[in-house]
């Protein structure tokens, strides 16, 4: 986690040297990366504008800030992973999050083109928020 956090902050610093970047950022992660962004959002809620949690079976700590969240997984992924996603969706919904949940039939442990499109749509909705 420490290495991941340091890597993210270093990358943000490099981008901020060249561009005007909002304090709040949109994060998308796939598999273990999706697990990481849940931790990041829990530890740095003031820096997250939205999350795309893609193809993961891992549920991180409780996300604090009420940001829009996309959770997408393939229907042919590990059944335990799908169940974990459903539990996360239930938790987030109960706690007032704006959650979009999508299971893509016949898709395994990867991000489909439809998953990419939904991620981009959510990113566009969070710009400037």
N, CA, C and O atoms as a GROMACS GRO file, in nm:
protein
  516
    1UNK      N    1   0.082  -0.119   0.000
    1UNK     CA    2   0.000   0.000   0.000
    1UNK      C    3   0.087   0.126   0.000
    1UNK      O    4   0.059   0.220  -0.075
    2UNK      N    5   0.191   0.130   0.083
    2UNK     CA    6   0.277   0.248   0.089
    2UNK      C    7   0.342   0.278  -0.046
    2UNK      O    8   0.349   0.393  -0.087
    3UNK      N    9   0.388   0.174  -0.113
    3UNK     CA   10   0.452   0.192  -0.244
    3UNK      C   11   0.350   0.247  -0.343
    3UNK      O   12   0.380   0.338  -0.420
    4UNK      N   13   0.229   0.191  -0.341
    4UNK     CA   14   0.123   0.238  -0.430
    4UNK      C   15   0.087   0.383  -0.404
    4UNK      O   16   0.075   0.462  -0.498
    5UNK      N   17   0.070   0.419  -0.277
    5UNK     CA   18   0.037   0.557  -0.242
    5UNK      C   19   0.147   0.652  -0.289
    5UNK      O   20   0.119   0.754  -0.351
    6UNK      N   21   0.271   0.617  -0.259
    6UNK     CA   22   0.383   0.703  -0.300
    6UNK      C   23   0.389   0.717  -0.451
    6UNK      O   24   0.418   0.826  -0.502
    7UNK      N   25   0.362   0.609  -0.524
    7UNK     CA   26   0.362   0.614  -0.670
    7UNK      C   27   0.253   0.706  -0.722
    7UNK      O   28   0.277   0.786  -0.812
    8UNK      N   29   0.134   0.696  -0.664
    8UNK     CA   30   0.023   0.783  -0.707
    8UNK      C   31   0.057   0.928  -0.681
    8UNK      O   32   0.042   1.013  -0.769
    9UNK      N   33   0.103   0.959  -0.559
    9UNK     CA   34   0.133   1.099  -0.526
    9UNK      C   35   0.248   1.154  -0.611
    9UNK      O   36   0.248   1.272  -0.648
   10UNK      N   37   0.347   1.071  -0.642
   10UNK     CA   38   0.456   1.115  -0.729
   10UNK      C   39   0.403   1.146  -0.868
   10UNK      O   40   0.440   1.248  -0.928
   11UNK      N   41   0.317   1.059  -0.921
   11UNK     CA   42   0.258   1.082  -1.054
   11UNK      C   43   0.174   1.209  -1.055
   11UNK      O   44   0.181   1.288  -1.149
   12UNK      N   45   0.094   1.229  -0.951
   12UNK     CA   46   0.012   1.350  -0.942
   12UNK      C   47   0.102   1.474  -0.940
   12UNK      O   48   0.074   1.573  -1.007
   13UNK      N   49   0.210   1.468  -0.863
   13UNK     CA   50   0.303   1.580  -0.857
   13UNK      C   51   0.363   1.614  -0.993
   13UNK      O   52   0.378   1.731  -1.028
   14UNK      N   53   0.398   1.511  -1.069
   14UNK     CA   54   0.454   1.533  -1.204
   14UNK      C   55   0.350   1.598  -1.296
   14UNK      O   56   0.383   1.689  -1.373
   15UNK      N   57   0.228   1.553  -1.288
   15UNK     CA   58   0.122   1.611  -1.372
   15UNK      C   59   0.096   1.756  -1.330
   15UNK      O   60   0.077   1.842  -1.416
   16UNK      N   61   0.096   1.782  -1.199
   16UNK     CA   62   0.070   1.917  -1.150
   16UNK      C   63   0.178   2.016  -1.193
   16UNK      O   64   0.152   2.136  -1.201
   17UNK      N   65   0.298   1.968  -1.221
   17UNK     CA   66   0.404   2.056  -1.270
   17UNK      C   67   0.372   2.113  -1.408
   17UNK      O   68   0.415   2.223  -1.442
   18UNK      N   69   0.295   2.037  -1.486
   18UNK     CA   70   0.268   2.076  -1.624
   18UNK      C   71   0.125   2.125  -1.648
   18UNK      O   72   0.100   2.202  -1.740
   19UNK      N   73   0.030   2.079  -1.564
   19UNK     CA   74  -0.111   2.107  -1.589
   19UNK      C   75  -0.180   2.153  -1.461
   19UNK      O   76  -0.134   2.126  -1.350
   20UNK      N   77  -0.289   2.221  -1.480
   20UNK     CA   78  -0.374   2.258  -1.366
   20UNK      C   79  -0.459   2.136  -1.332
   20UNK      O   80  -0.540   2.093  -1.414
   21UNK      N   81  -0.441   2.082  -1.214
   21UNK     CA   82  -0.510   1.960  -1.174
   21UNK      C   83  -0.591   1.989  -1.048
   21UNK      O   84  -0.542   2.050  -0.953
   22UNK      N   85  -0.714   1.946  -1.049
   22UNK     CA   86  -0.801   1.961  -0.933
   22UNK      C   87  -0.748   1.879  -0.817
   22UNK      O   88  -0.680   1.778  -0.836
   23UNK      N   89  -0.780   1.922  -0.697
   23UNK     CA   90  -0.743   1.845  -0.577
   23UNK      C   91  -0.815   1.711  -0.576
   23UNK      O   92  -0.763   1.613  -0.523
   24UNK      N   93  -0.935   1.707  -0.634
   24UNK     CA   94  -1.014   1.584  -0.638
   24UNK      C   95  -0.996   1.517  -0.773
   24UNK      O   96  -1.005   1.581  -0.878
   25UNK      N   97  -0.970   1.386  -0.770
   25UNK     CA   98  -0.938   1.313  -0.892
   25UNK      C   99  -1.026   1.189  -0.904
   25UNK      O  100  -1.073   1.134  -0.805
   26UNK      N  101  -1.048   1.147  -1.028
   26UNK     CA  102  -1.122   1.025  -1.059
   26UNK      C  103  -1.023   0.910  -1.067
   26UNK      O  104  -0.917   0.923  -1.128
   27UNK      N  105  -1.058   0.799  -1.005
   27UNK     CA  106  -0.970   0.682  -1.007
   27UNK      C  107  -1.043   0.562  -1.066
   27UNK      O  108  -1.159   0.538  -1.034
   28UNK      N  109  -0.974   0.489  -1.151
   28UNK     CA  110  -1.025   0.363  -1.205
   28UNK      C  111  -0.918   0.258  -1.182
   28UNK      O  112  -0.798   0.284  -1.200
   29UNK      N  113  -0.961   0.140  -1.141
   29UNK     CA  114  -0.867   0.031  -1.118
   29UNK      C  115  -0.926  -0.101  -1.162
   29UNK      O  116  -1.047  -0.122  -1.155
   30UNK      N  117  -0.838  -0.190  -1.207
   30UNK     CA  118  -0.879  -0.323  -1.252
   30UNK      C  119  -0.814  -0.427  -1.162
   30UNK      O  120  -0.694  -0.419  -1.134
   31UNK      N  121  -0.892  -0.523  -1.116
   31UNK     CA  122  -0.844  -0.634  -1.034
   31UNK      C  123  -0.777  -0.580  -0.908
   31UNK      O  124  -0.843  -0.514  -0.828
   32UNK      N  125  -0.649  -0.608  -0.888
   32UNK     CA  126  -0.579  -0.558  -0.769
   32UNK      C  127  -0.574  -0.407  -0.764
   32UNK      O  128  -0.572  -0.348  -0.656
   33UNK      N  129  -0.572  -0.342  -0.882
   33UNK     CA  130  -0.576  -0.196  -0.888
   33UNK      C  131  -0.708  -0.141  -0.836
   33UNK      O  132  -0.711  -0.033  -0.777
   34UNK      N  133  -0.816  -0.214  -0.859
   34UNK     CA  134  -0.947  -0.173  -0.808
   34UNK      C  135  -0.951  -0.185  -0.656
   34UNK      O  136  -1.014  -0.105  -0.587
   35UNK      N  137  -0.883  -0.285  -0.605
   35UNK     CA  138  -0.869  -0.301  -0.461
   35UNK      C  139  -0.790  -0.184  -0.404
   35UNK      O  140  -0.828  -0.126  -0.302
   36UNK      N  141  -0.680  -0.148  -0.471
   36UNK     CA  142  -0.596  -0.038  -0.425
   36UNK      C  143  -0.674   0.093  -0.419
   36UNK      O  144  -0.664   0.166  -0.321
   37UNK      N  145  -0.753   0.124  -0.524
   37UNK     CA  146  -0.821   0.254  -0.523
   37UNK      C  147  -0.926   0.263  -0.412
   37UNK      O  148  -0.959   0.373  -0.368
   38UNK      N  149  -0.978   0.149  -0.368
   38UNK     CA  150  -1.070   0.152  -0.254
   38UNK      C  151  -0.994   0.197  -0.128
   38UNK      O  152  -1.046   0.278  -0.050
   39UNK      N  153  -0.873   0.145  -0.108
   39UNK     CA  154  -0.791   0.188   0.006
   39UNK      C  155  -0.756   0.336  -0.007
   39UNK      O  156  -0.764   0.411   0.090
   40UNK      N  157  -0.718   0.376  -0.127
   40UNK     CA  158  -0.680   0.515  -0.150
   40UNK      C  159  -0.798   0.606  -0.117
   40UNK      O  160  -0.781   0.707  -0.048
   41UNK      N  161  -0.916   0.572  -0.165
   41UNK     CA  162  -1.035   0.653  -0.139
   41UNK      C  163  -1.069   0.658   0.009
   41UNK      O  164  -1.116   0.760   0.058
   42UNK      N  165  -1.046   0.548   0.081
   42UNK     CA  166  -1.073   0.545   0.225
   42UNK      C  167  -0.975   0.633   0.301
   42UNK      O  168  -1.013   0.698   0.399
   43UNK      N  169  -0.850   0.637   0.256
   43UNK     CA  170  -0.748   0.714   0.326
   43UNK      C  171  -0.742   0.861   0.284
   43UNK      O  172  -0.699   0.946   0.361
   44UNK      N  173  -0.785   0.891   0.162
   44UNK     CA  174  -0.777   1.027   0.109
   44UNK      C  175  -0.911   1.070   0.050
   44UNK      O  176  -0.918   1.104  -0.069
   45UNK      N  177  -1.017   1.070   0.130
   45UNK     CA  178  -1.151   1.099   0.074
   45UNK      C  179  -1.164   1.237   0.011
   45UNK      O  180  -1.246   1.255  -0.080
   46UNK      N  181  -1.086   1.333   0.055
   46UNK     CA  182  -1.096   1.468  -0.001
   46UNK      C  183  -1.029   1.481  -0.137
   46UNK      O  184  -1.034   1.587  -0.199
   47UNK      N  185  -0.966   1.374  -0.181
   47UNK     CA  186  -0.895   1.378  -0.310
   47UNK      C  187  -0.961   1.292  -0.416
   47UNK      O  188  -0.906   1.274  -0.525
   48UNK      N  189  -1.079   1.239  -0.387
   48UNK     CA  190  -1.145   1.146  -0.480
   48UNK      C  191  -1.278   1.205  -0.526
   48UNK      O  192  -1.361   1.245  -0.444
   49UNK      N  193  -1.297   1.211  -0.658
   49UNK     CA  194  -1.424   1.261  -0.713
   49UNK      C  195  -1.514   1.149  -0.763
   49UNK      O  196  -1.634   1.168  -0.780
   50UNK      N  197  -1.457   1.031  -0.785
   50UNK     CA  198  -1.534   0.917  -0.833
   50UNK      C  199  -1.444   0.796  -0.847
   50UNK      O  200  -1.322   0.809  -0.857
   51UNK      N  201  -1.506   0.677  -0.849
   51UNK     CA  202  -1.430   0.552  -0.858
   51UNK      C  203  -1.493   0.458  -0.960
   51UNK      O  204  -1.615   0.445  -0.966
   52UNK      N  205  -1.409   0.394  -1.038
   52UNK     CA  206  -1.451   0.283  -1.123
   52UNK      C  207  -1.378   0.160  -1.072
   52UNK      O  208  -1.257   0.145  -1.092
   53UNK      N  209  -1.452   0.071  -1.007
   53UNK     CA  210  -1.398  -0.052  -0.948
   53UNK      C  211  -1.430  -0.164  -1.046
   53UNK      O  212  -1.545  -0.206  -1.059
   54UNK      N  213  -1.327  -0.213  -1.115
   54UNK     CA  214  -1.348  -0.303  -1.228
   54UNK      C  215  -1.282  -0.439  -1.206
   54UNK      O  216  -1.164  -0.447  -1.170
   55UNK      N  217  -1.357  -0.544  -1.227
   55UNK     CA  218  -1.307  -0.682  -1.227
   55UNK      C  219  -1.225  -0.716  -1.104
   55UNK      O  220  -1.113  -0.766  -1.114
   56UNK      N  221  -1.280  -0.690  -0.988
   56UNK     CA  222  -1.212  -0.728  -0.866
   56UNK      C  223  -1.305  -0.809  -0.777
   56UNK      O  224  -1.427  -0.795  -0.784
   57UNK      N  225  -1.248  -0.893  -0.696
   57UNK     CA  226  -1.325  -0.968  -0.598
   57UNK      C  227  -1.289  -0.927  -0.458
   57UNK      O  228  -1.335  -0.985  -0.360
   58UNK      N  229  -1.206  -0.823  -0.451
   58UNK     CA  230  -1.160  -0.776  -0.322
   58UNK      C  231  -1.237  -0.653  -0.279
   58UNK      O  232  -1.260  -0.562  -0.359
   59UNK      N  233  -1.276  -0.652  -0.154
   59UNK     CA  234  -1.344  -0.535  -0.098
   59UNK      C  235  -1.251  -0.473   0.003
   59UNK      O  236  -1.211  -0.537   0.100
   60UNK      N  237  -1.216  -0.347  -0.021
   60UNK     CA  238  -1.125  -0.276   0.068
   60UNK      C  239  -1.199  -0.216   0.187
   60UNK      O  240  -1.313  -0.254   0.216
   61UNK      N  241  -1.133  -0.124   0.256
   61UNK     CA  242  -1.196  -0.061   0.372
   61UNK      C  243  -1.312   0.027   0.329
   61UNK      O  244  -1.333   0.053   0.210
   62UNK      N  245  -1.386   0.072   0.426
   62UNK     CA  246  -1.504   0.150   0.396
   62UNK      C  247  -1.467   0.286   0.337
   62UNK      O  248  -1.394   0.364   0.399
   63UNK      N  249  -1.517   0.312   0.218
   63UNK     CA  250  -1.497   0.439   0.151
   63UNK      C  251  -1.582   0.542   0.224
   63UNK      O  252  -1.699   0.518   0.253
   64UNK      N  253  -1.524   0.656   0.254
   64UNK     CA  254  -1.592   0.756   0.336
   64UNK      C  255  -1.670   0.860   0.256
   64UNK      O  256  -1.786   0.887   0.286
   65UNK      N  257  -1.607   0.917   0.154
   65UNK     CA  258  -1.673   1.025   0.082
   65UNK      C  259  -1.779   0.969  -0.012
   65UNK      O  260  -1.757   0.866  -0.076
   66UNK      N  261  -1.890   1.036  -0.020
   66UNK     CA  262  -2.003   0.990  -0.101
   66UNK      C  263  -1.984   1.028  -0.247
   66UNK      O  264  -2.052   1.117  -0.299
   67UNK      N  265  -1.891   0.962  -0.312
   67UNK     CA  266  -1.862   0.988  -0.453
   67UNK      C  267  -1.935   0.887  -0.540
   67UNK      O  268  -1.971   0.780  -0.492
   68UNK      N  269  -1.957   0.921  -0.667
   68UNK     CA  270  -2.016   0.823  -0.758
   68UNK      C  271  -1.922   0.704  -0.779
   68UNK      O  272  -1.800   0.721  -0.790
   69UNK      N  273  -1.979   0.584  -0.784
   69UNK     CA  274  -1.900   0.463  -0.796
   69UNK      C  275  -1.959   0.375  -0.906
   69UNK      O  276  -2.080   0.350  -0.909
   70UNK      N  277  -1.873   0.327  -0.994
   70UNK     CA  278  -1.908   0.224  -1.091
   70UNK      C  279  -1.841   0.096  -1.044
   70UNK      O  280  -1.722   0.094  -1.016
   71UNK      N  281  -1.918  -0.010  -1.036
   71UNK     CA  282  -1.864  -0.143  -1.008
   71UNK      C  283  -1.904  -0.231  -1.125
   71UNK      O  284  -2.023  -0.249  -1.152
   72UNK      N  285  -1.805  -0.287  -1.194
   72UNK     CA  286  -1.833  -0.370  -1.310
   72UNK      C  287  -1.746  -0.495  -1.304
   72UNK      O  288  -1.629  -0.489  -1.268
   73UNK      N  289  -1.807  -0.607  -1.340
   73UNK     CA  290  -1.736  -0.735  -1.338
   73UNK      C  291  -1.795  -0.825  -1.446
   73UNK      O  292  -1.912  -0.812  -1.483
   74UNK      N  293  -1.715  -0.916  -1.494
   74UNK     CA  294  -1.764  -1.012  -1.592
   74UNK      C  295  -1.844  -1.123  -1.527
   74UNK      O  296  -1.808  -1.170  -1.419
   75UNK      N  297  -1.951  -1.164  -1.591
   75UNK     CA  298  -2.035  -1.271  -1.540
   75UNK      C  299  -1.965  -1.406  -1.539
   75UNK      O  300  -2.008  -1.498  -1.470
   76UNK      N  301  -1.856  -1.419  -1.616
   76UNK     CA  302  -1.778  -1.543  -1.618
   76UNK      C  303  -1.654  -1.533  -1.529
   76UNK      O  304  -1.568  -1.620  -1.533
   77UNK      N  305  -1.647  -1.427  -1.449
   77UNK     CA  306  -1.537  -1.414  -1.353
   77UNK      C  307  -1.563  -1.511  -1.238
   77UNK      O  308  -1.663  -1.582  -1.239
   78UNK      N  309  -1.475  -1.515  -1.142
   78UNK     CA  310  -1.487  -1.602  -1.026
   78UNK      C  311  -1.619  -1.573  -0.951
   78UNK      O  312  -1.644  -1.457  -0.918
   79UNK      N  313  -1.702  -1.674  -0.925
   79UNK     CA  314  -1.829  -1.651  -0.854
   79UNK      C  315  -1.810  -1.584  -0.718
   79UNK      O  316  -1.895  -1.506  -0.675
   80UNK      N  317  -1.700  -1.615  -0.649
   80UNK     CA  318  -1.674  -1.550  -0.520
   80UNK      C  319  -1.649  -1.402  -0.540
   80UNK      O  320  -1.689  -1.321  -0.456
   81UNK      N  321  -1.584  -1.365  -0.649
   81UNK     CA  322  -1.560  -1.224  -0.680
   81UNK      C  323  -1.690  -1.152  -0.709
   81UNK      O  324  -1.711  -1.038  -0.665
   82UNK      N  325  -1.777  -1.216  -0.783
   82UNK     CA  326  -1.907  -1.155  -0.814
   82UNK      C  327  -1.985  -1.133  -0.685
   82UNK      O  328  -2.046  -1.028  -0.667
   83UNK      N  329  -1.984  -1.232  -0.597
   83UNK     CA  330  -2.053  -1.218  -0.468
   83UNK      C  331  -1.995  -1.103  -0.387
   83UNK      O  332  -2.070  -1.027  -0.326
   84UNK      N  333  -1.863  -1.089  -0.385
   84UNK     CA  334  -1.798  -0.979  -0.312
   84UNK      C  335  -1.842  -0.844  -0.369
   84UNK      O  336  -1.865  -0.750  -0.294
   85UNK      N  337  -1.853  -0.836  -0.501
   85UNK     CA  338  -1.899  -0.713  -0.565
   85UNK      C  339  -2.042  -0.680  -0.523
   85UNK      O  340  -2.074  -0.565  -0.495
   86UNK      N  341  -2.127  -0.782  -0.520
   86UNK     CA  342  -2.266  -0.760  -0.480
   86UNK      C  343  -2.276  -0.712  -0.336
   86UNK      O  344  -2.360  -0.628  -0.303
   87UNK      N  345  -2.190  -0.765  -0.249
   87UNK     CA  346  -2.188  -0.719  -0.110
   87UNK      C  347  -2.140  -0.574  -0.101
   87UNK      O  348  -2.193  -0.496  -0.021
   88UNK      N  349  -2.041  -0.538  -0.182
   88UNK     CA  350  -1.993  -0.400  -0.184
   88UNK      C  351  -2.101  -0.306  -0.235
   88UNK      O  352  -2.121  -0.198  -0.179
   89UNK      N  353  -2.170  -0.346  -0.341
   89UNK     CA  354  -2.279  -0.264  -0.394
   89UNK      C  355  -2.386  -0.244  -0.287
   89UNK      O  356  -2.435  -0.133  -0.268
   90UNK      N  357  -2.421  -0.350  -0.217
   90UNK     CA  358  -2.521  -0.342  -0.110
   90UNK      C  359  -2.477  -0.245  -0.001
   90UNK      O  360  -2.556  -0.160   0.042
   91UNK      N  361  -2.352  -0.256   0.043
   91UNK     CA  362  -2.299  -0.167   0.146
   91UNK      C  363  -2.304  -0.021   0.100
   91UNK      O  364  -2.354   0.066   0.172
   92UNK      N  365  -2.253   0.005  -0.021
   92UNK     CA  366  -2.249   0.142  -0.071
   92UNK      C  367  -2.389   0.200  -0.088
   92UNK      O  368  -2.413   0.316  -0.054
   93UNK      N  369  -2.481   0.120  -0.140
   93UNK     CA  370  -2.619   0.166  -0.159
   93UNK      C  371  -2.684   0.200  -0.025
   93UNK      O  372  -2.748   0.304  -0.011
   94UNK      N  373  -2.666   0.112   0.073
   94UNK     CA  374  -2.722   0.137   0.208
   94UNK      C  375  -2.666   0.264   0.270
   94UNK      O  376  -2.732   0.327   0.352
   95UNK      N  377  -2.545   0.302   0.230
   95UNK     CA  378  -2.480   0.418   0.290
   95UNK      C  379  -2.484   0.542   0.202
   95UNK      O  380  -2.405   0.635   0.219
   96UNK      N  381  -2.577   0.544   0.108
   96UNK     CA  382  -2.607   0.666   0.034
   96UNK      C  383  -2.517   0.698  -0.084
   96UNK      O  384  -2.517   0.812  -0.131
   97UNK      N  385  -2.441   0.603  -0.132
   97UNK     CA  386  -2.356   0.627  -0.248
   97UNK      C  387  -2.439   0.618  -0.376
   97UNK      O  388  -2.538   0.545  -0.383
   98UNK      N  389  -2.396   0.692  -0.477
   98UNK     CA  390  -2.450   0.682  -0.612
   98UNK      C  391  -2.373   0.569  -0.680
   98UNK      O  392  -2.260   0.590  -0.725
   99UNK      N  393  -2.434   0.450  -0.687
   99UNK     CA  394  -2.364   0.331  -0.736
   99UNK      C  395  -2.427   0.281  -0.866
   99UNK      O  396  -2.549   0.269  -0.877
  100UNK      N  397  -2.343   0.253  -0.962
  100UNK     CA  398  -2.386   0.186  -1.083
  100UNK      C  399  -2.316   0.050  -1.083
  100UNK      O  400  -2.193   0.042  -1.073
  101UNK      N  401  -2.394  -0.057  -1.093
  101UNK     CA  402  -2.339  -0.192  -1.090
  101UNK      C  403  -2.375  -0.263  -1.218
  101UNK      O  404  -2.491  -0.265  -1.259
  102UNK      N  405  -2.274  -0.322  -1.280
  102UNK     CA  406  -2.298  -0.391  -1.406
  102UNK      C  407  -2.219  -0.522  -1.409
  102UNK      O  408  -2.099  -0.525  -1.384
  103UNK      N  409  -2.290  -0.630  -1.440
  103UNK     CA  410  -2.227  -0.759  -1.464
  103UNK      C  411  -2.239  -0.786  -1.614
  103UNK      O  412  -2.349  -0.787  -1.669
  104UNK      N  413  -2.126  -0.809  -1.679
  104UNK     CA  414  -2.125  -0.831  -1.823
  104UNK      C  415  -2.123  -0.981  -1.851
  104UNK      O  416  -2.022  -1.047  -1.824
  105UNK      N  417  -2.232  -1.036  -1.904
  105UNK     CA  418  -2.239  -1.180  -1.932
  105UNK      C  419  -2.126  -1.224  -2.025
  105UNK      O  420  -2.085  -1.150  -2.115
  106UNK      N  421  -2.078  -1.343  -2.004
  106UNK     CA  422  -1.976  -1.407  -2.087
  106UNK      C  423  -1.839  -1.340  -2.084
  106UNK      O  424  -1.750  -1.378  -2.160
  107UNK      N  425  -1.821  -1.241  -1.998
  107UNK     CA  426  -1.692  -1.174  -1.984
  107UNK      C  427  -1.623  -1.233  -1.862
  107UNK      O  428  -1.683  -1.247  -1.756
  108UNK      N  429  -1.496  -1.267  -1.877
  108UNK     CA  430  -1.418  -1.323  -1.767
  108UNK      C  431  -1.353  -1.213  -1.685
  108UNK      O  432  -1.412  -1.106  -1.666
  109UNK      N  433  -1.233  -1.240  -1.637
  109UNK     CA  434  -1.161  -1.147  -1.550
  109UNK      C  435  -1.086  -1.044  -1.634
  109UNK      O  436  -0.963  -1.049  -1.647
  110UNK      N  437  -1.161  -0.952  -1.690
  110UNK     CA  438  -1.104  -0.846  -1.773
  110UNK      C  439  -1.207  -0.734  -1.782
  110UNK      O  440  -1.320  -0.748  -1.734
  111UNK      N  441  -1.169  -0.626  -1.844
  111UNK     CA  442  -1.260  -0.514  -1.865
  111UNK      C  443  -1.308  -0.518  -2.009
  111UNK      O  444  -1.227  -0.518  -2.102
  112UNK      N  445  -1.438  -0.522  -2.027
  112UNK     CA  446  -1.496  -0.524  -2.162
  112UNK      C  447  -1.499  -0.382  -2.218
  112UNK      O  448  -1.478  -0.285  -2.145
  113UNK      N  449  -1.526  -0.370  -2.347
  113UNK     CA  450  -1.542  -0.238  -2.408
  113UNK      C  451  -1.656  -0.162  -2.343
  113UNK      O  452  -1.648  -0.040  -2.326
  114UNK      N  453  -1.763  -0.232  -2.308
  114UNK     CA  454  -1.875  -0.165  -2.240
  114UNK      C  455  -1.832  -0.113  -2.103
  114UNK      O  456  -1.876  -0.006  -2.061
  115UNK      N  457  -1.747  -0.188  -2.034
  115UNK     CA  458  -1.694  -0.143  -1.906
  115UNK      C  459  -1.610  -0.017  -1.921
  115UNK      O  460  -1.617   0.074  -1.838
  116UNK      N  461  -1.531  -0.012  -2.027
  116UNK     CA  462  -1.451   0.108  -2.056
  116UNK      C  463  -1.542   0.227  -2.083
  116UNK      O  464  -1.518   0.337  -2.033
  117UNK      N  465  -1.646   0.206  -2.161
  117UNK     CA  466  -1.739   0.315  -2.194
  117UNK      C  467  -1.806   0.368  -2.068
  117UNK      O  468  -1.817   0.490  -2.051
  118UNK      N  469  -1.851   0.279  -1.979
  118UNK     CA  470  -1.914   0.324  -1.854
  118UNK      C  471  -1.816   0.400  -1.766
  118UNK      O  472  -1.854   0.496  -1.699
  119UNK      N  473  -1.691   0.357  -1.766
  119UNK     CA  474  -1.588   0.426  -1.689
  119UNK      C  475  -1.569   0.568  -1.741
  119UNK      O  476  -1.562   0.662  -1.663
  120UNK      N  477  -1.560   0.582  -1.871
  120UNK     CA  478  -1.541   0.715  -1.932
  120UNK      C  479  -1.663   0.803  -1.906
  120UNK      O  480  -1.647   0.922  -1.878
  121UNK      N  481  -1.783   0.747  -1.915
  121UNK     CA  482  -1.904   0.824  -1.886
  121UNK      C  483  -1.902   0.877  -1.742
  121UNK      O  484  -1.934   0.993  -1.718
  122UNK      N  485  -1.866   0.791  -1.648
  122UNK     CA  486  -1.862   0.834  -1.509
  122UNK      C  487  -1.753   0.938  -1.488
  122UNK      O  488  -1.774   1.036  -1.417
  123UNK      N  489  -1.638   0.919  -1.550
  123UNK     CA  490  -1.530   1.017  -1.540
  123UNK      C  491  -1.580   1.154  -1.587
  123UNK      O  492  -1.556   1.254  -1.520
  124UNK      N  493  -1.648   1.157  -1.698
  124UNK     CA  494  -1.698   1.285  -1.752
  124UNK      C  495  -1.797   1.351  -1.657
  124UNK      O  496  -1.801   1.474  -1.648
  125UNK      N  497  -1.876   1.272  -1.587
  125UNK     CA  498  -1.972   1.327  -1.490
  125UNK      C  499  -1.904   1.388  -1.368
  125UNK      O  500  -1.960   1.474  -1.302
  126UNK      N  501  -1.783   1.342  -1.339
  126UNK     CA  502  -1.714   1.388  -1.218
  126UNK      C  503  -1.618   1.504  -1.243
  126UNK      O  504  -1.564   1.559  -1.148
  127UNK      N  505  -1.597   1.541  -1.366
  127UNK     CA  506  -1.502   1.648  -1.396
  127UNK      C  507  -1.547   1.776  -1.326
  127UNK      O  508  -1.662   1.820  -1.340
  128UNK      N  509  -1.456   1.834  -1.252
  128UNK     CA  510  -1.482   1.960  -1.183
  128UNK      C  511  -1.558   1.945  -1.053
  128UNK      O  512  -1.598   2.045  -0.993
  129UNK      N  513  -1.579   1.822  -1.007
  129UNK     CA  514  -1.653   1.804  -0.882
  129UNK      C  515  -1.561   1.766  -0.770
  129UNK      O  516  -1.606   1.746  -0.657
   0.00000   0.00000   0.00000
